[in-house]
Amino acid sequence: PLRILAINDFHGNLLPPSGGIKIPDPADPGKTIAVPAGGSEAMATLVTQLRAGAPNTIFVAAGDLIGASPLLSGILHDEPTIESMSLMGLEASAVGNHEFDDGIAELLRLQHGGCPPGNLNCGEAENFKGAGFQYLAASTIDDTTGKPVLPPYYVKEFAGIPVAFIGLTLKGTPGIVMPSGVAGLTFKDEAETVNALVPEIRAKGIEAIVVLIHEGGFPTGGMNECPAISGAITEIVPKLDKAVDLVISGHTHKAYTCVIDGRLVTSGDKFGTLVTAIDVTLDRRTRDVTSTKAENVIVRTEQLTKDPQQTALIEHYQKIVQPLADRVVGQLSAALTKEETPAGETTLGDVIADAQLAATSPAEASGAEIAFTNPGGVRTELPYKNDGAVTYADVFAVQPFGNSLVTMDLTGSQIERMLEQQWVDQPKPRILHVSKGFTYAWDGSKPPGERVDPASLRLDGKPIQPDGAYRVTVNSFLADGGDGFSVLKEGGDRVTGPYDVNALADYLTATGTVRPGPLDRITRLD
């Protein structure tokens, strides 16, 4: 027997995420209830419990351990999360797309250790020791060497039987991270990469093969069932060599235990709310997998004791960040949400765009007239709590990517082309949040590329002229062509401004009490 414990999409949630995990209500299965769950203190305890009585165990992950993290980890370059996972006994993890948020050099620093970014002469106390587990990047190729940037697989023996764990991220990573962060890298097809490695692995006498992949699906049913599933993973798994016995997936932030193409495929939700316990039987004669079964186990914070090592680690870093985290930066009259109108507008998106315009509109800054931001850059909502007080930690949770603001010159026709890219070559529509004073209309019945009504584009009530020049602010991710908005790479006379998170904090402070707006900037015609 072999027990594999797996997580995915932890995203630096050392403390339990608000809202926990939603599960069917035992009293009324047609409804859901929220169960407090997650956090490294309870997770470490659960991992220890799940190891008990299972002499052959391994703890692995399917990527996005870091990136888009809460302030406690994110403000410290996610070093706390790497330390936490190492303490917990993690042995191997696929790289996820968020592992590339700060570029390949920073990922390699987190793996091998070294001074924090911008501190090249750090002392021993500041010199990060690196991960105690191995990141795997089978499909991420350094264009200069033609080889993977990190090992493609990890092998461990259990009672003399070797098992290979191949780790890789989705081939679409360049389209969803900062393009400059993955410059010089090629992300190869997932199935082709795995299949090319199988002969090499089997030549070493290894028959048991597990794939850790940062790509996933969208299931129906509960966390431990799978009456149906859709998404990329359903296309990848059938293409895998039959020598692959088990697939541990992630990326979609969903929970499932499925059988696809005759093989078990699992995923454990997000933010550390679940640990997937996978029981595998290895045949001593063939050295291969003969059976698999899995259960997603909730990291119940109300039932699990806190692991003392994790508590000590969290307390250490809380002392460092708490003064910043607890600083009140503003006041809300009501929650600012990500709930979209039919046109794609949100109350939180409007406020963020307004904040970015306010930070860059003064002439001595960069003279911005319009600001746009991407919905993917808005990580969570700003809830109404503590009588409406908003802390820096709250703001950081909304915008944890460390993007700076970039103001550039665009023509009216370039702005129109950018807006059309909200539907062109996108996995789903990405409706940009827009700042006050800018309005436009779109028609979903028209084909992609023709949905924006050019005559509807207005700034302070005046038509946007196709050949007119406008100062436009976006975050550095978009300015680099991220999320498919390639038009923004054409912008000229660029000026780099403050970080987006600080622009939002300053705006909240300057405004006093912020109220949700009327959501009348974007109009849908159909």
N, C-alpha and C positions, 0 to 999 in steps of 0.2 A: 504493500500500500504506500502511496505517495499523496501527501496533502499539499496542494498549492494554494496559497493565500494571495489574493490579488486586489489591487485598488486601481483607480484611474481618475484623472481630472481632479486631483486634490487641490490644486490652485492655492497653495499656501494657507489653507484654512486651519491654522494651528488651534484656533478657538472654534467652538461649535458655530456653524453658520446660523444666522437668524432664520427661523422658519423650519429648521430641521429637515425632515423628509416627510412627504405626504404618502399615506398608505390608505387602502380601503378601510372604511369604518366597520369594525367587527359587528356593530349593532345594525348597520345599514350599509351593505356592500356597494350600494349605488352612490354613496357619498365618500368623501375622503376626510381624514383627520391628519393633523400635523403632529409628528412625534419628534421630540427633542433628540437630535442625533448629531454626531460628528465631533471633531476636535481631536487633537493628537493624544491628549491624556487618556480619553476613553478608548480610542482606537488601539493604542499600544496595549492596553489591558485586554482588549478583545483578541488581538493577535496572539498574545501570550496564552489566553484560554484556548484558542483554536489550535495552537501548537500542542497543547497538553494531550498526552496519550497517543500522539502521532509521531513516532520516532523519525520518520522521513518527511520533512517539511521544507518548504521554501516560500519566501515572501517576495512577490514581484509586482510590477506596475506597468500600466499601458499608456504612460505619458501624461503630460501636463501636470506634473507634480508642482510646478512653479508657474509664474506668470499670471497676470491679472489677479494678484494676491491682495488680501487685506493689508492694511498699513503695517501691522506687526511684523510681517515677513517682507512685504514688497518694498518698504522704505529702506530695508537693509539688504537689498539685492538678492532677496530670497535665500540668503545664507541660513537663517533660522530653520527654514523648511528642509533644506538639505541635511542639516545637523539632526533634525527631528527624525527624518526617515532613516538616517544612518543609525541613530540610537535604537530605532524600532526593529532593526535587523533586516531592512530591505536589502536584497542582494542584486537585483537587476531591474532596469526599467527601460522601456522604449522611450525614445525622445518623442515629445509631442510638438505640435506647431508652436505652442507658447514657450517651449524651451529655447526657441530662436528669437524671442521678443527683443532681446538686447544683442543679438548677433552671435555668430559662432565662437568668436573669441571669448565672450563672457560665458557661454555654455562650457567651453573647455576649461575655463578658470574654475567654474563650479565643480567640474569633475576632478580636476587635478590639484586645485588650491592656488592661492596667490593673493596678492593685495587687491582690495576692493577697487572698482573703477575710479580713476581720478586720484588715487592715493598710491603712487608708485614706490614710495619709500616708507611703507607702513612698518610698524614695529611688530615684534613677535605676537603680541596680544591681538593685533589687528589682522595678522596674516592668516587668512582662511585656509584651513587644512585640506579642504576638498571633500568630495563625497566618499562615504564608506561603502557605496554600492556602485555598480557599473551601469552607466548609460549605454544603450545599444542603438546604432543608427545604420542598419544594413543598407537602406535605400538612399541615404544622403551622401552624395559623392563629392569629394573635393576635385574641382575641375583641373587643378594643377597636377595632382598626383594620380587621379583616376581611381582613388581608393576611398572607402567609407571614412568619414571624419571621426568616427568612433567604432569600436568593435561591432561586427554584425550580429554576433551571437555569444551566448554565455552557456557554458557546460558545467553541470554539477552531477556527481555520482550519488546514487542512493542505493545502499546495500550492493555496491559494485556495478549497478546499472547506470550508465550515463544518460542524461537527458539534456537536450539542447533547447535553449530558449532564444529564438530569433526575435529581434526588436527593430521596429521601423515605424515611421510616421506616414501620414497620408501624402500622396504625390501632389496634392493641391496646396501644399504648404506655402509656396512662394506667393500665391494669390491672397493669402490671409495674414501674412506677417509683413513687417517692414521690408520692402524689397532690398534696401541696402544691407539689411542684416543677413540676407542669404545670398548676397552677390558672390559669385564664384563657386556656387554650389548647385548641383543638379539633384532633383528629387525624382528617383526612378519609380516605375510602376511597381506597386506593392506585390502583386502575385508573381510577376516576372522575377523580382528580386529574390523572393523566397524560393521559388522553383530553381533558380540558378544555384542557390546555396545547398539544396538538398543533396546532390551527389557528393559534394565536398564533405558534408556532415556525415553521410552514411559511409563514406570511405574511411572515416575514423572509427567505424564500428558503432555508431550511434543510430538507433532505430526510433527512439522516442523523441518526437519533435513538437515543441509548443511554440506558437506564434503570439508575440505581444505586439499588437498593432494599434496605433493611434488613429483609428478610423472606426466607424460604427454604424448603427442602424437606429430605426425608429420603430419600437415594438408596439403591440397592443397587449392588453392584459397586465397582470401584476409583475412584481420584481422577480418572481421565481417561476414564471411561465412565459409562453411565447406562442399564442395562437396564430400570430402573424407578425411579420417584421418586414420593413422596407428600408431602403437606403443603400449606401455604397457597399456595406459589408456583405450584403446579399449577392452582389456581383463579384466580389473579390474571392470569397471562400470557395465557390465552385471551381475557380481557376487554379486553386492551390494544388500542388502535388499531393497525391493520396498518402504520401508518407507523413504529411502533417496530421497530427492526432487531435489537436486542441487549439482553439483560437480565443485569446483574451483580448477584448477590444475596449475602445473608449471613444472620446471626442464628442459624441452626441449628448453627453450628460444624461443618458438614459440607463435604466436598470433592466436586465433581462438575462435569462438562461435559455438559450435556443438551440435547436439542432438544425443546422444548415448543411446541405449536401452530406448528410450522415455524420457530421462532426459537431461536437459541443462548441457553442460560441457564447461567451459571457460578457457582461459589462456591469459595473457597479455604481451607477448613478454618478454623483459628483460631490466635491467638497468634503470628502471623508465621511459621508453618512453611511456607507456600506463597506463591508469587507466580503469579497467573494471567496467562499471556501469550496475548493474543487478537489474532489477525491478521485484519484487515479489508481488503477491497478496496472502494475508492470509485470510482464511475464519474464521469469528468470531465464527461461530457455531461449525465447526469441529476442529478449531485451526490448520488447516493444510494448505499447499501450494496448491493453485488452478491454478496458472499460473506463468511462468517465461519468461523473455526475457532479452537480454544483448546487450551491445554495447561497443566495445573497443574504448576509446577516447584518441586521441593523446595528450600528454603533450607538446604542441607547445610553445617552449621557445620564439618565436618571437611575440606571441600574448598574452601570459599570463604575468601579472605583477609578480614581485618577492615578495614572502611573507616575511615581515620584520623580523619575528621571525627566519625563516630559514636563511635569510641573515646574521643576527647577529650571529647565531650559526656557520655558515661557516666562517665568518670573524674571529671569535674567534680562531677557530682551524687552519685557514690559517696562522695566526701570529705565531703559534707554529711550524708548519711544513714547512713554506715557505722557510726558509734558506736552509734546506736540500733538499726540492723538486726542487729548482731552480739551484742547483749546477750542472754545466756542467761537465760530467764525460767522454765524448768522442765525437768522430766525425765519421759520416758515409759518404761514397761516394755515396751511394744509399740506398733505403729502404731495410731492412731485413724483409722478409715476411715468412708467414706460408704456402705459396703455395707449394704443394708437387709435386715432380717428380713421375713418375709411380712406383718408388721403395719406395717412402715415405720419401724422404730426402727433407729438406728445408734449405734455406740460414740462417734463424734465428736459427734453431735447431743446425746447424753446429757450429755457433759462440758460442752458449750457452755451448755446449759440450766442445768446445775448451777452453772456459773460466773456466769451472770446472776442466779440466785437468791441466790448467796452475796454478790454485790455489792449487792443491794438488800433483803436480808432484815433486816438490823439495824434496830431501831426508829428509830435516829437517821438511817437512810437513808430507807427508805420502807415498811418492814414487810412486804415481799413474802412470800407463802406459796407461790406457784407461779410458774414461768417457762415460757414457750413461745417457741420461735424457728422461723422458716420455713426449709425446706430450701434454698430459693434463696439465702438469705443465707449459706450455708456454701459457700464458693467452691471449696475444694480440701481434700485430706486432710492430716493431720499424720503424715508418714512417720516410721518409726524409723530414725534415722541419727545419726552422731557419738555412738555409745553412748547414744542416747536423749535427748541434749540438744536442747532446743527454744529457738530464738531468737525475738526479737521479729519479725524478718522472716518467720519461719515462721507465727507467729500472725497477722500482718497479711495474709498470703496467704490464710488461711482466712476472715478477715472484713475485706475491704478497703473496705466501703461507707461507713464513717464514720457508722454509725448510733449514736445514743445510746439508752440504756435508759429506758423509760417504765413506771412502776408506776401502776396504776389500780385502782379498785374495780369488780368484776364480780360479778353474782349467779351462783349455780350454774346457773340456766337460761340465762344469757348464755354461760357457759362451754360448755354443751352445744351451744347454737346455733353458737358459734364452731367447735367441733369438727366439726359437720355441714358447715360451709362448706369443709372439706377436700375435699369431692367436689362441691359445688354450684357450677355455673357456672365450673368449672375446666377448662383444656385437658387436664390430667391431674391425678390426685390429688396434693394437697400435704399430706403427713402432717407435722404440726408435731412438732418435738422437744420433749419434756417433761422437767421437772426431777424429781429424786428425791422420793419421797413421794407423787407424784400418779400414779394408775393408772386405766386405763379399757379397755373392750373395744369392738370394732366388728365388724360383720358385712357383708362385701362382697356377700352374696347379697341383701341388702335394697336397696331403691331409695335413691338419693341423697336426703338429708334425713331418712332414718330408719335410718341405719347405726349410730349410737352407742347403746349400751345405757345408758339414763340411770341404772339401778341400779348400773352398774359403776363410775361415777365416784367415786373415793375419794381422800382426802388423809390420809396417814399412817394408812391403814386405816379411816378413818371415812367414811361416805357423804357425798358432796357434797349439800348441801340446795339445792333449786331456788331458794328464797327467801333463802338464806344469802348473806352478803357476804364476798368474798374479795379479798385484795390480789394482783394478778396483774402480772407483769413481762413485757413484750415489747419488741422493738426499735422505734425510732421509725417505721420503714417500716410495720410491722404496725399500730402504734398509729394511724397515719394511714389505716388501711383498706387497706393494700397487699396484693397477691396475692388480692384478693377477700374478705378477712376484715373485712367492713364492720361486724360486731358490735363490733369493738374501738373504733370511733369513739364508741360509746355509753358507754365507761368514764368514771367520774367520779373526782374527787379525784386528779388526775394529778400525779405528781412525776417530773421528769426527772433521770436519774442519769448515770453515767459512760458513755463510749463502750464499745460491746460488745467491741471488740478489747482494750481495756485491762482490762475485766472478766475476759476469758479469760486474759490474761497474769498478772494478779494472782492468779487462782485457781490457775494452774499453779505459781506461786511459793509460794503458801501451802500447797499440798497436798504438795509434795515430789515423790515419784514417782507419777505418774498411771497407773492401770491400766485397761484396757477393762473395762466393767461387764458384768453378766449379761443385759442387754437384756430385762428383764421388766416394763417399765412399760406397754407397749401390747400388748394381746392381740387377735389376729384370731380370730373365732369360726367362720368358714366354711372 
